[in-house]
Amino acid sequence: MSKPKQKTHRANQASAQNIRIAPRKARIVVDLVRNRPVEEALQILQFTPKKAAPLVANLIESAIHNVMNSEQLDWDTDDLYVAQAYVNEGPTLRRFMPRAQGRATRINKRTSQITVVLQPRV
């Protein structure tokens, strides 16, 4: 007999889909805030001159609000840290650029799927 499945709640995370930034560039910013307290992560992102910095900051703030509004979780928002933060590749937009002698080359406009998971410090 198998164990009954536990219901997992997703109130401690936030994700953004199909963000128009290359995953390689977004991972640089996400690596800055992984395993850091939430307040410190937001301060780092405030002074990071990258396009992905405000996107990740909005995700962290959204995850904080998800924890605050959750009925299942009664965590103190001061004790939260960024437990997981990762960037996956989304669908690629393919565009073509004309080249010499009637040729065309493909331009890949990559998109990202960014996820941030918060946990309380123990």
Phi and psi restraints in degrees (range 20) as a CNS / XPLOR table:
assign (resid 1 and name C) (resid 2 and name N)
       (resid 2 and name CA) (resid 2 and name C) 1.0 -87.2 20.0 2
assign (resid 2 and name N) (resid 2 and name CA)
       (resid 2 and name C) (resid 3 and name N) 1.0 157.2 20.0 2
assign (resid 2 and name C) (resid 3 and name N)
       (resid 3 and name CA) (resid 3 and name C) 1.0 -70.2 20.0 2
assign (resid 3 and name N) (resid 3 and name CA)
       (resid 3 and name C) (resid 4 and name N) 1.0 146.9 20.0 2
assign (resid 3 and name C) (resid 4 and name N)
       (resid 4 and name CA) (resid 4 and name C) 1.0 -69.9 20.0 2
assign (resid 4 and name N) (resid 4 and name CA)
       (resid 4 and name C) (resid 5 and name N) 1.0 141.1 20.0 2
assign (resid 4 and name C) (resid 5 and name N)
       (resid 5 and name CA) (resid 5 and name C) 1.0 -72.5 20.0 2
assign (resid 5 and name N) (resid 5 and name CA)
       (resid 5 and name C) (resid 6 and name N) 1.0 135.3 20.0 2
assign (resid 5 and name C) (resid 6 and name N)
       (resid 6 and name CA) (resid 6 and name C) 1.0 -82.4 20.0 2
assign (resid 6 and name N) (resid 6 and name CA)
       (resid 6 and name C) (resid 7 and name N) 1.0 140.8 20.0 2
assign (resid 6 and name C) (resid 7 and name N)
       (resid 7 and name CA) (resid 7 and name C) 1.0 -75.6 20.0 2
assign (resid 7 and name N) (resid 7 and name CA)
       (resid 7 and name C) (resid 8 and name N) 1.0 125.4 20.0 2
assign (resid 7 and name C) (resid 8 and name N)
       (resid 8 and name CA) (resid 8 and name C) 1.0 -99.0 20.0 2
assign (resid 8 and name N) (resid 8 and name CA)
       (resid 8 and name C) (resid 9 and name N) 1.0 137.7 20.0 2
assign (resid 8 and name C) (resid 9 and name N)
       (resid 9 and name CA) (resid 9 and name C) 1.0 -101.3 20.0 2
assign (resid 9 and name N) (resid 9 and name CA)
       (resid 9 and name C) (resid 10 and name N) 1.0 148.0 20.0 2
assign (resid 9 and name C) (resid 10 and name N)
       (resid 10 and name CA) (resid 10 and name C) 1.0 -113.1 20.0 2
assign (resid 10 and name N) (resid 10 and name CA)
       (resid 10 and name C) (resid 11 and name N) 1.0 25.7 20.0 2
assign (resid 10 and name C) (resid 11 and name N)
       (resid 11 and name CA) (resid 11 and name C) 1.0 -76.2 20.0 2
assign (resid 11 and name N) (resid 11 and name CA)
       (resid 11 and name C) (resid 12 and name N) 1.0 -13.3 20.0 2
assign (resid 11 and name C) (resid 12 and name N)
       (resid 12 and name CA) (resid 12 and name C) 1.0 -99.6 20.0 2
assign (resid 12 and name N) (resid 12 and name CA)
       (resid 12 and name C) (resid 13 and name N) 1.0 19.2 20.0 2
assign (resid 12 and name C) (resid 13 and name N)
       (resid 13 and name CA) (resid 13 and name C) 1.0 -138.4 20.0 2
assign (resid 13 and name N) (resid 13 and name CA)
       (resid 13 and name C) (resid 14 and name N) 1.0 163.0 20.0 2
assign (resid 13 and name C) (resid 14 and name N)
       (resid 14 and name CA) (resid 14 and name C) 1.0 -143.7 20.0 2
assign (resid 14 and name N) (resid 14 and name CA)
       (resid 14 and name C) (resid 15 and name N) 1.0 146.1 20.0 2
assign (resid 14 and name C) (resid 15 and name N)
       (resid 15 and name CA) (resid 15 and name C) 1.0 -142.0 20.0 2
assign (resid 15 and name N) (resid 15 and name CA)
       (resid 15 and name C) (resid 16 and name N) 1.0 152.2 20.0 2
assign (resid 15 and name C) (resid 16 and name N)
       (resid 16 and name CA) (resid 16 and name C) 1.0 -126.1 20.0 2
assign (resid 16 and name N) (resid 16 and name CA)
       (resid 16 and name C) (resid 17 and name N) 1.0 131.6 20.0 2
assign (resid 16 and name C) (resid 17 and name N)
       (resid 17 and name CA) (resid 17 and name C) 1.0 -107.2 20.0 2
assign (resid 17 and name N) (resid 17 and name CA)
       (resid 17 and name C) (resid 18 and name N) 1.0 146.5 20.0 2
assign (resid 17 and name C) (resid 18 and name N)
       (resid 18 and name CA) (resid 18 and name C) 1.0 55.3 20.0 2
assign (resid 18 and name N) (resid 18 and name CA)
       (resid 18 and name C) (resid 19 and name N) 1.0 44.4 20.0 2
assign (resid 18 and name C) (resid 19 and name N)
       (resid 19 and name CA) (resid 19 and name C) 1.0 -77.7 20.0 2
assign (resid 19 and name N) (resid 19 and name CA)
       (resid 19 and name C) (resid 20 and name N) 1.0 133.5 20.0 2
assign (resid 19 and name C) (resid 20 and name N)
       (resid 20 and name CA) (resid 20 and name C) 1.0 -84.4 20.0 2
assign (resid 20 and name N) (resid 20 and name CA)
       (resid 20 and name C) (resid 21 and name N) 1.0 66.0 20.0 2
assign (resid 20 and name C) (resid 21 and name N)
       (resid 21 and name CA) (resid 21 and name C) 1.0 -145.5 20.0 2
assign (resid 21 and name N) (resid 21 and name CA)
       (resid 21 and name C) (resid 22 and name N) 1.0 144.7 20.0 2
assign (resid 21 and name C) (resid 22 and name N)
       (resid 22 and name CA) (resid 22 and name C) 1.0 -65.8 20.0 2
assign (resid 22 and name N) (resid 22 and name CA)
       (resid 22 and name C) (resid 23 and name N) 1.0 138.4 20.0 2
assign (resid 22 and name C) (resid 23 and name N)
       (resid 23 and name CA) (resid 23 and name C) 1.0 -59.2 20.0 2
assign (resid 23 and name N) (resid 23 and name CA)
       (resid 23 and name C) (resid 24 and name N) 1.0 -33.8 20.0 2
assign (resid 23 and name C) (resid 24 and name N)
       (resid 24 and name CA) (resid 24 and name C) 1.0 -60.7 20.0 2
assign (resid 24 and name N) (resid 24 and name CA)
       (resid 24 and name C) (resid 25 and name N) 1.0 -39.5 20.0 2
assign (resid 24 and name C) (resid 25 and name N)
       (resid 25 and name CA) (resid 25 and name C) 1.0 -76.1 20.0 2
assign (resid 25 and name N) (resid 25 and name CA)
       (resid 25 and name C) (resid 26 and name N) 1.0 -35.2 20.0 2
assign (resid 25 and name C) (resid 26 and name N)
       (resid 26 and name CA) (resid 26 and name C) 1.0 -71.3 20.0 2
assign (resid 26 and name N) (resid 26 and name CA)
       (resid 26 and name C) (resid 27 and name N) 1.0 -32.7 20.0 2
assign (resid 26 and name C) (resid 27 and name N)
       (resid 27 and name CA) (resid 27 and name C) 1.0 -64.5 20.0 2
assign (resid 27 and name N) (resid 27 and name CA)
       (resid 27 and name C) (resid 28 and name N) 1.0 -30.4 20.0 2
assign (resid 27 and name C) (resid 28 and name N)
       (resid 28 and name CA) (resid 28 and name C) 1.0 -60.7 20.0 2
assign (resid 28 and name N) (resid 28 and name CA)
       (resid 28 and name C) (resid 29 and name N) 1.0 -42.6 20.0 2
assign (resid 28 and name C) (resid 29 and name N)
       (resid 29 and name CA) (resid 29 and name C) 1.0 -74.4 20.0 2
assign (resid 29 and name N) (resid 29 and name CA)
       (resid 29 and name C) (resid 30 and name N) 1.0 -40.5 20.0 2
assign (resid 29 and name C) (resid 30 and name N)
       (resid 30 and name CA) (resid 30 and name C) 1.0 -65.1 20.0 2
assign (resid 30 and name N) (resid 30 and name CA)
       (resid 30 and name C) (resid 31 and name N) 1.0 -34.5 20.0 2
assign (resid 30 and name C) (resid 31 and name N)
       (resid 31 and name CA) (resid 31 and name C) 1.0 -66.0 20.0 2
assign (resid 31 and name N) (resid 31 and name CA)
       (resid 31 and name C) (resid 32 and name N) 1.0 -23.7 20.0 2
assign (resid 31 and name C) (resid 32 and name N)
       (resid 32 and name CA) (resid 32 and name C) 1.0 -69.2 20.0 2
assign (resid 32 and name N) (resid 32 and name CA)
       (resid 32 and name C) (resid 33 and name N) 1.0 -30.3 20.0 2
assign (resid 32 and name C) (resid 33 and name N)
       (resid 33 and name CA) (resid 33 and name C) 1.0 -107.7 20.0 2
assign (resid 33 and name N) (resid 33 and name CA)
       (resid 33 and name C) (resid 34 and name N) 1.0 -6.5 20.0 2
assign (resid 33 and name C) (resid 34 and name N)
       (resid 34 and name CA) (resid 34 and name C) 1.0 -64.1 20.0 2
assign (resid 34 and name N) (resid 34 and name CA)
       (resid 34 and name C) (resid 35 and name N) 1.0 136.1 20.0 2
assign (resid 34 and name C) (resid 35 and name N)
       (resid 35 and name CA) (resid 35 and name C) 1.0 64.4 20.0 2
assign (resid 35 and name N) (resid 35 and name CA)
       (resid 35 and name C) (resid 36 and name N) 1.0 29.2 20.0 2
assign (resid 35 and name C) (resid 36 and name N)
       (resid 36 and name CA) (resid 36 and name C) 1.0 -115.6 20.0 2
assign (resid 36 and name N) (resid 36 and name CA)
       (resid 36 and name C) (resid 37 and name N) 1.0 153.7 20.0 2
assign (resid 36 and name C) (resid 37 and name N)
       (resid 37 and name CA) (resid 37 and name C) 1.0 -61.0 20.0 2
assign (resid 37 and name N) (resid 37 and name CA)
       (resid 37 and name C) (resid 38 and name N) 1.0 152.3 20.0 2
assign (resid 37 and name C) (resid 38 and name N)
       (resid 38 and name CA) (resid 38 and name C) 1.0 -61.2 20.0 2
assign (resid 38 and name N) (resid 38 and name CA)
       (resid 38 and name C) (resid 39 and name N) 1.0 -44.6 20.0 2
assign (resid 38 and name C) (resid 39 and name N)
       (resid 39 and name CA) (resid 39 and name C) 1.0 -63.4 20.0 2
assign (resid 39 and name N) (resid 39 and name CA)
       (resid 39 and name C) (resid 40 and name N) 1.0 -42.3 20.0 2
assign (resid 39 and name C) (resid 40 and name N)
       (resid 40 and name CA) (resid 40 and name C) 1.0 -65.0 20.0 2
assign (resid 40 and name N) (resid 40 and name CA)
       (resid 40 and name C) (resid 41 and name N) 1.0 -40.0 20.0 2
assign (resid 40 and name C) (resid 41 and name N)
       (resid 41 and name CA) (resid 41 and name C) 1.0 -62.7 20.0 2
assign (resid 41 and name N) (resid 41 and name CA)
       (resid 41 and name C) (resid 42 and name N) 1.0 -42.1 20.0 2
assign (resid 41 and name C) (resid 42 and name N)
       (resid 42 and name CA) (resid 42 and name C) 1.0 -66.8 20.0 2
assign (resid 42 and name N) (resid 42 and name CA)
       (resid 42 and name C) (resid 43 and name N) 1.0 -35.7 20.0 2
assign (resid 42 and name C) (resid 43 and name N)
       (resid 43 and name CA) (resid 43 and name C) 1.0 -68.0 20.0 2
assign (resid 43 and name N) (resid 43 and name CA)
       (resid 43 and name C) (resid 44 and name N) 1.0 -40.0 20.0 2
assign (resid 43 and name C) (resid 44 and name N)
       (resid 44 and name CA) (resid 44 and name C) 1.0 -61.9 20.0 2
assign (resid 44 and name N) (resid 44 and name CA)
       (resid 44 and name C) (resid 45 and name N) 1.0 -44.2 20.0 2
assign (resid 44 and name C) (resid 45 and name N)
       (resid 45 and name CA) (resid 45 and name C) 1.0 -68.3 20.0 2
assign (resid 45 and name N) (resid 45 and name CA)
       (resid 45 and name C) (resid 46 and name N) 1.0 -29.7 20.0 2
assign (resid 45 and name C) (resid 46 and name N)
       (resid 46 and name CA) (resid 46 and name C) 1.0 -62.7 20.0 2
assign (resid 46 and name N) (resid 46 and name CA)
       (resid 46 and name C) (resid 47 and name N) 1.0 -32.8 20.0 2
assign (resid 46 and name C) (resid 47 and name N)
       (resid 47 and name CA) (resid 47 and name C) 1.0 -107.9 20.0 2
assign (resid 47 and name N) (resid 47 and name CA)
       (resid 47 and name C) (resid 48 and name N) 1.0 15.6 20.0 2
assign (resid 47 and name C) (resid 48 and name N)
       (resid 48 and name CA) (resid 48 and name C) 1.0 -94.6 20.0 2
assign (resid 48 and name N) (resid 48 and name CA)
       (resid 48 and name C) (resid 49 and name N) 1.0 119.4 20.0 2
assign (resid 48 and name C) (resid 49 and name N)
       (resid 49 and name CA) (resid 49 and name C) 1.0 -86.0 20.0 2
assign (resid 49 and name N) (resid 49 and name CA)
       (resid 49 and name C) (resid 50 and name N) 1.0 56.2 20.0 2
assign (resid 49 and name C) (resid 50 and name N)
       (resid 50 and name CA) (resid 50 and name C) 1.0 -123.1 20.0 2
assign (resid 50 and name N) (resid 50 and name CA)
       (resid 50 and name C) (resid 51 and name N) 1.0 152.8 20.0 2
assign (resid 50 and name C) (resid 51 and name N)
       (resid 51 and name CA) (resid 51 and name C) 1.0 -64.0 20.0 2
assign (resid 51 and name N) (resid 51 and name CA)
       (resid 51 and name C) (resid 52 and name N) 1.0 -32.2 20.0 2
assign (resid 51 and name C) (resid 52 and name N)
       (resid 52 and name CA) (resid 52 and name C) 1.0 -78.2 20.0 2
assign (resid 52 and name N) (resid 52 and name CA)
       (resid 52 and name C) (resid 53 and name N) 1.0 -15.3 20.0 2
assign (resid 52 and name C) (resid 53 and name N)
       (resid 53 and name CA) (resid 53 and name C) 1.0 -60.3 20.0 2
assign (resid 53 and name N) (resid 53 and name CA)
       (resid 53 and name C) (resid 54 and name N) 1.0 -49.7 20.0 2
assign (resid 53 and name C) (resid 54 and name N)
       (resid 54 and name CA) (resid 54 and name C) 1.0 -67.4 20.0 2
assign (resid 54 and name N) (resid 54 and name CA)
       (resid 54 and name C) (resid 55 and name N) 1.0 -28.1 20.0 2
assign (resid 54 and name C) (resid 55 and name N)
       (resid 55 and name CA) (resid 55 and name C) 1.0 -66.2 20.0 2
assign (resid 55 and name N) (resid 55 and name CA)
       (resid 55 and name C) (resid 56 and name N) 1.0 -44.4 20.0 2
assign (resid 55 and name C) (resid 56 and name N)
       (resid 56 and name CA) (resid 56 and name C) 1.0 -69.8 20.0 2
assign (resid 56 and name N) (resid 56 and name CA)
       (resid 56 and name C) (resid 57 and name N) 1.0 -36.3 20.0 2
assign (resid 56 and name C) (resid 57 and name N)
       (resid 57 and name CA) (resid 57 and name C) 1.0 -62.9 20.0 2
assign (resid 57 and name N) (resid 57 and name CA)
       (resid 57 and name C) (resid 58 and name N) 1.0 -41.6 20.0 2
assign (resid 57 and name C) (resid 58 and name N)
       (resid 58 and name CA) (resid 58 and name C) 1.0 -63.1 20.0 2
assign (resid 58 and name N) (resid 58 and name CA)
       (resid 58 and name C) (resid 59 and name N) 1.0 -37.4 20.0 2
assign (resid 58 and name C) (resid 59 and name N)
       (resid 59 and name CA) (resid 59 and name C) 1.0 -65.4 20.0 2
assign (resid 59 and name N) (resid 59 and name CA)
       (resid 59 and name C) (resid 60 and name N) 1.0 -42.0 20.0 2
assign (resid 59 and name C) (resid 60 and name N)
       (resid 60 and name CA) (resid 60 and name C) 1.0 -64.3 20.0 2
assign (resid 60 and name N) (resid 60 and name CA)
       (resid 60 and name C) (resid 61 and name N) 1.0 -43.0 20.0 2
assign (resid 60 and name C) (resid 61 and name N)
       (resid 61 and name CA) (resid 61 and name C) 1.0 -63.6 20.0 2
assign (resid 61 and name N) (resid 61 and name CA)
       (resid 61 and name C) (resid 62 and name N) 1.0 -37.9 20.0 2
assign (resid 61 and name C) (resid 62 and name N)
       (resid 62 and name CA) (resid 62 and name C) 1.0 -64.6 20.0 2
assign (resid 62 and name N) (resid 62 and name CA)
       (resid 62 and name C) (resid 63 and name N) 1.0 -41.2 20.0 2
assign (resid 62 and name C) (resid 63 and name N)
       (resid 63 and name CA) (resid 63 and name C) 1.0 -65.4 20.0 2
assign (resid 63 and name N) (resid 63 and name CA)
       (resid 63 and name C) (resid 64 and name N) 1.0 -36.9 20.0 2
assign (resid 63 and name C) (resid 64 and name N)
       (resid 64 and name CA) (resid 64 and name C) 1.0 -62.6 20.0 2
assign (resid 64 and name N) (resid 64 and name CA)
       (resid 64 and name C) (resid 65 and name N) 1.0 -44.6 20.0 2
assign (resid 64 and name C) (resid 65 and name N)
       (resid 65 and name CA) (resid 65 and name C) 1.0 -66.4 20.0 2
assign (resid 65 and name N) (resid 65 and name CA)
       (resid 65 and name C) (resid 66 and name N) 1.0 -33.5 20.0 2
assign (resid 65 and name C) (resid 66 and name N)
       (resid 66 and name CA) (resid 66 and name C) 1.0 -63.0 20.0 2
assign (resid 66 and name N) (resid 66 and name CA)
       (resid 66 and name C) (resid 67 and name N) 1.0 -41.1 20.0 2
assign (resid 66 and name C) (resid 67 and name N)
       (resid 67 and name CA) (resid 67 and name C) 1.0 -67.0 20.0 2
assign (resid 67 and name N) (resid 67 and name CA)
       (resid 67 and name C) (resid 68 and name N) 1.0 -41.3 20.0 2
assign (resid 67 and name C) (resid 68 and name N)
       (resid 68 and name CA) (resid 68 and name C) 1.0 -65.5 20.0 2
assign (resid 68 and name N) (resid 68 and name CA)
       (resid 68 and name C) (resid 69 and name N) 1.0 -36.2 20.0 2
assign (resid 68 and name C) (resid 69 and name N)
       (resid 69 and name CA) (resid 69 and name C) 1.0 -89.3 20.0 2
assign (resid 69 and name N) (resid 69 and name CA)
       (resid 69 and name C) (resid 70 and name N) 1.0 -3.6 20.0 2
assign (resid 69 and name C) (resid 70 and name N)
       (resid 70 and name CA) (resid 70 and name C) 1.0 -78.0 20.0 2
assign (resid 70 and name N) (resid 70 and name CA)
       (resid 70 and name C) (resid 71 and name N) 1.0 137.7 20.0 2
assign (resid 70 and name C) (resid 71 and name N)
       (resid 71 and name CA) (resid 71 and name C) 1.0 -84.3 20.0 2
assign (resid 71 and name N) (resid 71 and name CA)
       (resid 71 and name C) (resid 72 and name N) 1.0 -22.1 20.0 2
assign (resid 71 and name C) (resid 72 and name N)
       (resid 72 and name CA) (resid 72 and name C) 1.0 -81.7 20.0 2
assign (resid 72 and name N) (resid 72 and name CA)
       (resid 72 and name C) (resid 73 and name N) 1.0 -29.7 20.0 2
assign (resid 72 and name C) (resid 73 and name N)
       (resid 73 and name CA) (resid 73 and name C) 1.0 -107.6 20.0 2
assign (resid 73 and name N) (resid 73 and name CA)
       (resid 73 and name C) (resid 74 and name N) 1.0 128.8 20.0 2
assign (resid 73 and name C) (resid 74 and name N)
       (resid 74 and name CA) (resid 74 and name C) 1.0 -120.2 20.0 2
assign (resid 74 and name N) (resid 74 and name CA)
       (resid 74 and name C) (resid 75 and name N) 1.0 54.8 20.0 2
assign (resid 74 and name C) (resid 75 and name N)
       (resid 75 and name CA) (resid 75 and name C) 1.0 -85.6 20.0 2
assign (resid 75 and name N) (resid 75 and name CA)
       (resid 75 and name C) (resid 76 and name N) 1.0 149.0 20.0 2
assign (resid 75 and name C) (resid 76 and name N)
       (resid 76 and name CA) (resid 76 and name C) 1.0 -80.3 20.0 2
assign (resid 76 and name N) (resid 76 and name CA)
       (resid 76 and name C) (resid 77 and name N) 1.0 126.4 20.0 2
assign (resid 76 and name C) (resid 77 and name N)
       (resid 77 and name CA) (resid 77 and name C) 1.0 -70.2 20.0 2
assign (resid 77 and name N) (resid 77 and name CA)
       (resid 77 and name C) (resid 78 and name N) 1.0 -16.5 20.0 2
assign (resid 77 and name C) (resid 78 and name N)
       (resid 78 and name CA) (resid 78 and name C) 1.0 -75.8 20.0 2
assign (resid 78 and name N) (resid 78 and name CA)
       (resid 78 and name C) (resid 79 and name N) 1.0 -21.4 20.0 2
assign (resid 78 and name C) (resid 79 and name N)
       (resid 79 and name CA) (resid 79 and name C) 1.0 -95.8 20.0 2
assign (resid 79 and name N) (resid 79 and name CA)
       (resid 79 and name C) (resid 80 and name N) 1.0 5.0 20.0 2
assign (resid 79 and name C) (resid 80 and name N)
       (resid 80 and name CA) (resid 80 and name C) 1.0 -80.0 20.0 2
assign (resid 80 and name N) (resid 80 and name CA)
       (resid 80 and name C) (resid 81 and name N) 1.0 147.7 20.0 2
assign (resid 80 and name C) (resid 81 and name N)
       (resid 81 and name CA) (resid 81 and name C) 1.0 -137.8 20.0 2
assign (resid 81 and name N) (resid 81 and name CA)
       (resid 81 and name C) (resid 82 and name N) 1.0 163.6 20.0 2
assign (resid 81 and name C) (resid 82 and name N)
       (resid 82 and name CA) (resid 82 and name C) 1.0 -82.1 20.0 2
assign (resid 82 and name N) (resid 82 and name CA)
       (resid 82 and name C) (resid 83 and name N) 1.0 97.8 20.0 2
assign (resid 82 and name C) (resid 83 and name N)
       (resid 83 and name CA) (resid 83 and name C) 1.0 -74.6 20.0 2
assign (resid 83 and name N) (resid 83 and name CA)
       (resid 83 and name C) (resid 84 and name N) 1.0 -44.3 20.0 2
assign (resid 83 and name C) (resid 84 and name N)
       (resid 84 and name CA) (resid 84 and name C) 1.0 -135.0 20.0 2
assign (resid 84 and name N) (resid 84 and name CA)
       (resid 84 and name C) (resid 85 and name N) 1.0 141.7 20.0 2
assign (resid 84 and name C) (resid 85 and name N)
       (resid 85 and name CA) (resid 85 and name C) 1.0 -151.2 20.0 2
assign (resid 85 and name N) (resid 85 and name CA)
       (resid 85 and name C) (resid 86 and name N) 1.0 120.7 20.0 2
assign (resid 85 and name C) (resid 86 and name N)
       (resid 86 and name CA) (resid 86 and name C) 1.0 -145.9 20.0 2
assign (resid 86 and name N) (resid 86 and name CA)
       (resid 86 and name C) (resid 87 and name N) 1.0 158.4 20.0 2
assign (resid 86 and name C) (resid 87 and name N)
       (resid 87 and name CA) (resid 87 and name C) 1.0 -124.6 20.0 2
assign (resid 87 and name N) (resid 87 and name CA)
       (resid 87 and name C) (resid 88 and name N) 1.0 123.5 20.0 2
assign (resid 87 and name C) (resid 88 and name N)
       (resid 88 and name CA) (resid 88 and name C) 1.0 -108.6 20.0 2
assign (resid 88 and name N) (resid 88 and name CA)
       (resid 88 and name C) (resid 89 and name N) 1.0 160.0 20.0 2
assign (resid 88 and name C) (resid 89 and name N)
       (resid 89 and name CA) (resid 89 and name C) 1.0 -83.6 20.0 2
assign (resid 89 and name N) (resid 89 and name CA)
       (resid 89 and name C) (resid 90 and name N) 1.0 134.2 20.0 2
assign (resid 89 and name C) (resid 90 and name N)
       (resid 90 and name CA) (resid 90 and name C) 1.0 -97.4 20.0 2
assign (resid 90 and name N) (resid 90 and name CA)
       (resid 90 and name C) (resid 91 and name N) 1.0 -167.9 20.0 2
assign (resid 90 and name C) (resid 91 and name N)
       (resid 91 and name CA) (resid 91 and name C) 1.0 -66.8 20.0 2
assign (resid 91 and name N) (resid 91 and name CA)
       (resid 91 and name C) (resid 92 and name N) 1.0 144.8 20.0 2
assign (resid 91 and name C) (resid 92 and name N)
       (resid 92 and name CA) (resid 92 and name C) 1.0 -98.5 20.0 2
assign (resid 92 and name N) (resid 92 and name CA)
       (resid 92 and name C) (resid 93 and name N) 1.0 129.5 20.0 2
assign (resid 92 and name C) (resid 93 and name N)
       (resid 93 and name CA) (resid 93 and name C) 1.0 -85.6 20.0 2
assign (resid 93 and name N) (resid 93 and name CA)
       (resid 93 and name C) (resid 94 and name N) 1.0 127.5 20.0 2
assign (resid 93 and name C) (resid 94 and name N)
       (resid 94 and name CA) (resid 94 and name C) 1.0 -106.1 20.0 2
assign (resid 94 and name N) (resid 94 and name CA)
       (resid 94 and name C) (resid 95 and name N) 1.0 124.8 20.0 2
assign (resid 94 and name C) (resid 95 and name N)
       (resid 95 and name CA) (resid 95 and name C) 1.0 -123.8 20.0 2
assign (resid 95 and name N) (resid 95 and name CA)
       (resid 95 and name C) (resid 96 and name N) 1.0 157.2 20.0 2
assign (resid 95 and name C) (resid 96 and name N)
       (resid 96 and name CA) (resid 96 and name C) 1.0 -119.9 20.0 2
assign (resid 96 and name N) (resid 96 and name CA)
       (resid 96 and name C) (resid 97 and name N) 1.0 138.6 20.0 2
assign (resid 96 and name C) (resid 97 and name N)
       (resid 97 and name CA) (resid 97 and name C) 1.0 -115.6 20.0 2
assign (resid 97 and name N) (resid 97 and name CA)
       (resid 97 and name C) (resid 98 and name N) 1.0 128.5 20.0 2
assign (resid 97 and name C) (resid 98 and name N)
       (resid 98 and name CA) (resid 98 and name C) 1.0 -65.6 20.0 2
assign (resid 98 and name N) (resid 98 and name CA)
       (resid 98 and name C) (resid 99 and name N) 1.0 141.4 20.0 2
assign (resid 98 and name C) (resid 99 and name N)
       (resid 99 and name CA) (resid 99 and name C) 1.0 -126.8 20.0 2
assign (resid 99 and name N) (resid 99 and name CA)
       (resid 99 and name C) (resid 100 and name N) 1.0 -175.9 20.0 2
assign (resid 99 and name C) (resid 100 and name N)
       (resid 100 and name CA) (resid 100 and name C) 1.0 -67.9 20.0 2
assign (resid 100 and name N) (resid 100 and name CA)
       (resid 100 and name C) (resid 101 and name N) 1.0 152.8 20.0 2
assign (resid 100 and name C) (resid 101 and name N)
       (resid 101 and name CA) (resid 101 and name C) 1.0 59.8 20.0 2
assign (resid 101 and name N) (resid 101 and name CA)
       (resid 101 and name C) (resid 102 and name N) 1.0 35.6 20.0 2
assign (resid 101 and name C) (resid 102 and name N)
       (resid 102 and name CA) (resid 102 and name C) 1.0 77.8 20.0 2
assign (resid 102 and name N) (resid 102 and name CA)
       (resid 102 and name C) (resid 103 and name N) 1.0 7.8 20.0 2
assign (resid 102 and name C) (resid 103 and name N)
       (resid 103 and name CA) (resid 103 and name C) 1.0 -85.7 20.0 2
assign (resid 103 and name N) (resid 103 and name CA)
       (resid 103 and name C) (resid 104 and name N) 1.0 170.5 20.0 2
assign (resid 103 and name C) (resid 104 and name N)
       (resid 104 and name CA) (resid 104 and name C) 1.0 -143.6 20.0 2
assign (resid 104 and name N) (resid 104 and name CA)
       (resid 104 and name C) (resid 105 and name N) 1.0 141.5 20.0 2
assign (resid 104 and name C) (resid 105 and name N)
       (resid 105 and name CA) (resid 105 and name C) 1.0 -115.0 20.0 2
assign (resid 105 and name N) (resid 105 and name CA)
       (resid 105 and name C) (resid 106 and name N) 1.0 152.1 20.0 2
assign (resid 105 and name C) (resid 106 and name N)
       (resid 106 and name CA) (resid 106 and name C) 1.0 -88.1 20.0 2
assign (resid 106 and name N) (resid 106 and name CA)
       (resid 106 and name C) (resid 107 and name N) 1.0 135.6 20.0 2
assign (resid 106 and name C) (resid 107 and name N)
       (resid 107 and name CA) (resid 107 and name C) 1.0 -110.2 20.0 2
assign (resid 107 and name N) (resid 107 and name CA)
       (resid 107 and name C) (resid 108 and name N) 1.0 123.4 20.0 2
assign (resid 107 and name C) (resid 108 and name N)
       (resid 108 and name CA) (resid 108 and name C) 1.0 -96.1 20.0 2
assign (resid 108 and name N) (resid 108 and name CA)
       (resid 108 and name C) (resid 109 and name N) 1.0 118.6 20.0 2
assign (resid 108 and name C) (resid 109 and name N)
       (resid 109 and name CA) (resid 109 and name C) 1.0 -103.3 20.0 2
assign (resid 109 and name N) (resid 109 and name CA)
       (resid 109 and name C) (resid 110 and name N) 1.0 103.5 20.0 2
assign (resid 109 and name C) (resid 110 and name N)
       (resid 110 and name CA) (resid 110 and name C) 1.0 -85.7 20.0 2
assign (resid 110 and name N) (resid 110 and name CA)
       (resid 110 and name C) (resid 111 and name N) 1.0 151.0 20.0 2
assign (resid 110 and name C) (resid 111 and name N)
       (resid 111 and name CA) (resid 111 and name C) 1.0 -121.9 20.0 2
assign (resid 111 and name N) (resid 111 and name CA)
       (resid 111 and name C) (resid 112 and name N) 1.0 161.9 20.0 2
assign (resid 111 and name C) (resid 112 and name N)
       (resid 112 and name CA) (resid 112 and name C) 1.0 -125.4 20.0 2
assign (resid 112 and name N) (resid 112 and name CA)
       (resid 112 and name C) (resid 113 and name N) 1.0 154.5 20.0 2
assign (resid 112 and name C) (resid 113 and name N)
       (resid 113 and name CA) (resid 113 and name C) 1.0 -122.5 20.0 2
assign (resid 113 and name N) (resid 113 and name CA)
       (resid 113 and name C) (resid 114 and name N) 1.0 111.3 20.0 2
assign (resid 113 and name C) (resid 114 and name N)
       (resid 114 and name CA) (resid 114 and name C) 1.0 -106.1 20.0 2
assign (resid 114 and name N) (resid 114 and name CA)
       (resid 114 and name C) (resid 115 and name N) 1.0 133.1 20.0 2
assign (resid 114 and name C) (resid 115 and name N)
       (resid 115 and name CA) (resid 115 and name C) 1.0 -129.9 20.0 2
assign (resid 115 and name N) (resid 115 and name CA)
       (resid 115 and name C) (resid 116 and name N) 1.0 136.7 20.0 2
assign (resid 115 and name C) (resid 116 and name N)
       (resid 116 and name CA) (resid 116 and name C) 1.0 -127.6 20.0 2
assign (resid 116 and name N) (resid 116 and name CA)
       (resid 116 and name C) (resid 117 and name N) 1.0 129.5 20.0 2
assign (resid 116 and name C) (resid 117 and name N)
       (resid 117 and name CA) (resid 117 and name C) 1.0 -121.0 20.0 2
assign (resid 117 and name N) (resid 117 and name CA)
       (resid 117 and name C) (resid 118 and name N) 1.0 129.3 20.0 2
assign (resid 117 and name C) (resid 118 and name N)
       (resid 118 and name CA) (resid 118 and name C) 1.0 -105.8 20.0 2
assign (resid 118 and name N) (resid 118 and name CA)
       (resid 118 and name C) (resid 119 and name N) 1.0 146.7 20.0 2
assign (resid 118 and name C) (resid 119 and name N)
       (resid 119 and name CA) (resid 119 and name C) 1.0 -139.5 20.0 2
assign (resid 119 and name N) (resid 119 and name CA)
       (resid 119 and name C) (resid 120 and name N) 1.0 154.8 20.0 2
assign (resid 119 and name C) (resid 120 and name N)
       (resid 120 and name CA) (resid 120 and name C) 1.0 -81.3 20.0 2
assign (resid 120 and name N) (resid 120 and name CA)
       (resid 120 and name C) (resid 121 and name N) 1.0 147.1 20.0 2
assign (resid 120 and name C) (resid 121 and name N)
       (resid 121 and name CA) (resid 121 and name C) 1.0 -70.5 20.0 2
assign (resid 121 and name N) (resid 121 and name CA)
       (resid 121 and name C) (resid 122 and name N) 1.0 139.4 20.0 2
